[in-house]
Amino acid sequence: MKEPAEDNNAAHENLAEPHALYKYGKFDEYTEKLFTNNEIYFSSPDGFNDPFDSKPRLTYDGTLTERKRYLCKQYQKKYPKRSKKQILTDVEMEIITKGRDRIVLQEALEKARELQTKKLGICCFTEIKDNILMWAHYAKQHTGFCLEFDVNNDFFRPLMRAIRVEYATTLPIINVLRLDTYPKGKLGETLLIKATDWRYEQEWRIVDTEKGPGIQNFPEDALTGVILGCRISQQNRQNVLRWCRSRENPPTLYQATQKQKEFGLDIVRIDY
């Protein structure tokens, strides 16, 4: 894995930033507010279709001293009124001596993993707008739409908030005993590593550790284009046109059409 950026919401310096990012979508009860109120959803990792996504392998490999120090910190949080001396005694007598340290550490890992996933909000984008697999998976069998966002916008700046996902064959590892020694941004980067099977998505992500999962608003002018799926219904097509016309900055409209001689899509600009 590459050296982490100074901040987990800054792009890797050696990777070129795209001029636009895309997000596939389907029609549901939230779609109208996306177009009329500029609402976009940040998902919890628990809701992702990939069970390995955003779930690094947590370990507690280290010396007895490191395990003892970590356990003392956990006990201090759990029993803030106890003295450090009493906590150390409890850890040594009840856990270390009885050989329960690894059991307690494993329980702490599971709680840490659960807490991590609940606090994170992730918004996913891609560099490509004409991938037939993503149109099938994320735009409900090509009946939905694909949004085009300008990355030179307050939603993505002043630093490039969206970060390119990396792809690997093994899970990223976090050693909880040494969390204090990780460089700034290291932990965030573990959420940007997926299995190589997903490489075709060319994904970018905004990872929000403050607001967490839920709805956020993007600036009006961030949305620069809307691509209609090749199987979109006439009703949904008319709805999108109506919603886009009412925007202060109407986005450019496109229609995805099936290529005649190969597997693929043509993205054709259309009028309102």
Residue pairs with C-beta under 8 A, 6 or more apart in sequence:
1 166
1 168
1 172
1 189
1 193
2 12
2 14
2 166
4 183
4 184
4 185
4 186
4 188
4 189
5 11
5 12
5 13
5 163
5 185
5 189
6 184
6 185
7 159
7 184
7 185
8 163
8 184
8 185
8 187
8 188
8 189
8 207
8 209
9 159
9 160
9 161
9 163
9 188
9 206
9 207
10 159
10 160
10 163
10 185
11 17
11 159
11 160
11 162
11 163
11 164
12 163
12 164
15 164
17 151
17 160
18 127
18 151
18 204
19 150
19 151
19 152
20 148
20 149
20 150
20 151
20 224
20 225
21 125
21 126
21 127
21 148
21 149
21 151
21 156
21 162
21 204
22 125
22 126
22 127
22 128
22 129
22 146
22 147
22 148
22 149
22 227
23 40
23 123
23 124
23 125
23 126
23 146
23 147
23 149
24 126
24 134
24 135
24 137
24 138
24 139
24 144
24 145
24 146
24 147
25 31
25 34
25 138
25 139
25 144
25 145
25 146
25 147
26 138
26 139
26 140
26 143
26 144
26 145
27 140
27 143
27 144
27 145
27 236
27 239
30 39
30 41
31 239
32 239
32 243
33 39
34 40
34 147
35 240
35 243
35 244
35 247
36 243
36 246
36 247
37 217
38 217
38 218
38 219
38 220
38 222
38 223
39 215
39 216
39 217
40 123
40 215
40 216
40 217
40 218
41 123
41 214
41 215
41 216
42 121
42 122
42 123
42 206
42 208
42 211
42 212
42 213
42 214
42 215
42 216
43 121
43 122
43 123
43 124
43 213
44 117
44 118
44 120
44 121
44 122
44 212
44 213
45 53
45 54
45 55
45 117
45 120
45 122
45 191
46 117
46 118
48 54
49 137
50 194
50 195
50 198
52 171
52 194
52 195
53 194
54 117
54 120
54 122
54 190
54 191
55 113
55 117
55 171
56 171
56 172
56 173
56 174
56 190
56 191
56 193
57 171
57 172
57 173
57 174
58 109
58 112
58 113
58 173
58 174
58 175
58 176
59 173
59 174
59 175
59 176
60 67
60 70
60 102
60 105
60 106
60 109
60 175
60 176
60 177
61 175
61 177
62 70
62 175
62 177
62 178
64 96
66 177
66 178
67 96
67 101
67 105
67 177
68 88
68 91
68 92
68 96
68 101
69 177
70 105
70 108
70 176
70 177
71 91
71 95
71 101
71 104
71 105
72 84
72 87
72 88
72 91
74 104
74 108
75 82
75 87
75 90
75 91
76 82
76 84
76 87
79 87
82 90
94 100
95 101
95 104
105 176
108 176
109 176
112 176
118 212
118 213
119 209
119 212
120 191
120 207
120 208
120 209
120 212
120 213
121 207
121 208
121 209
121 211
121 212
121 213
121 214
121 216
122 191
122 205
122 206
122 207
122 208
123 205
123 206
123 208
123 216
124 203
124 204
124 205
125 149
125 162
125 203
125 204
125 205
125 206
126 134
126 201
126 202
126 203
126 204
127 202
127 204
128 134
128 201
128 202
129 146
129 148
129 227
129 267
130 256
130 264
130 265
130 266
130 267
131 200
131 201
132 142
132 263
132 264
132 265
133 200
134 201
135 141
135 142
135 144
135 146
135 229
135 230
135 256
135 265
136 142
138 144
139 145
139 146
139 229
140 229
141 231
142 229
142 230
142 231
142 232
142 256
143 229
143 231
143 232
143 233
143 236
144 229
144 232
145 226
145 227
145 228
145 229
145 232
145 240
146 226
146 227
146 229
146 256
147 223
147 225
147 226
147 227
148 223
148 224
148 225
148 226
148 227
148 251
148 252
149 155
149 156
149 218
149 222
149 223
149 224
150 221
150 222
150 224
151 157
151 160
151 162
153 218
153 219
153 221
153 222
154 219
154 222
155 161
155 218
155 219
155 222
156 162
156 206
156 222
161 206
162 204
162 205
162 206
163 188
163 189
163 192
163 204
163 205
163 206
163 207
164 192
164 203
164 204
165 192
165 193
165 194
165 198
165 201
165 203
165 204
165 205
166 192
166 193
166 194
167 193
167 194
167 195
167 196
167 198
167 199
168 193
168 194
168 195
168 196
169 195
169 196
171 193
172 189
172 190
172 193
174 182
174 187
174 190
179 187
188 207
188 209
191 205
191 207
192 205
192 207
194 203
208 216
220 247
220 248
220 249
221 248
221 249
223 247
223 249
223 251
224 251
224 252
225 251
225 252
225 253
225 254
226 240
226 244
226 251
226 252
226 253
226 254
227 254
227 255
227 256
227 267
228 237
228 240
228 253
228 254
228 255
228 256
228 270
229 256
230 255
230 256
230 257
230 258
230 265
232 240
240 253
241 253
241 272
244 250
244 251
244 253
244 272
245 272
250 272
252 269
253 269
253 270
253 271
253 272
254 267
254 268
254 269
254 270
255 267
255 268
255 270
256 265
256 266
256 267
256 268
257 265
257 266
257 268
258 264
258 265
258 266
259 265
259 266
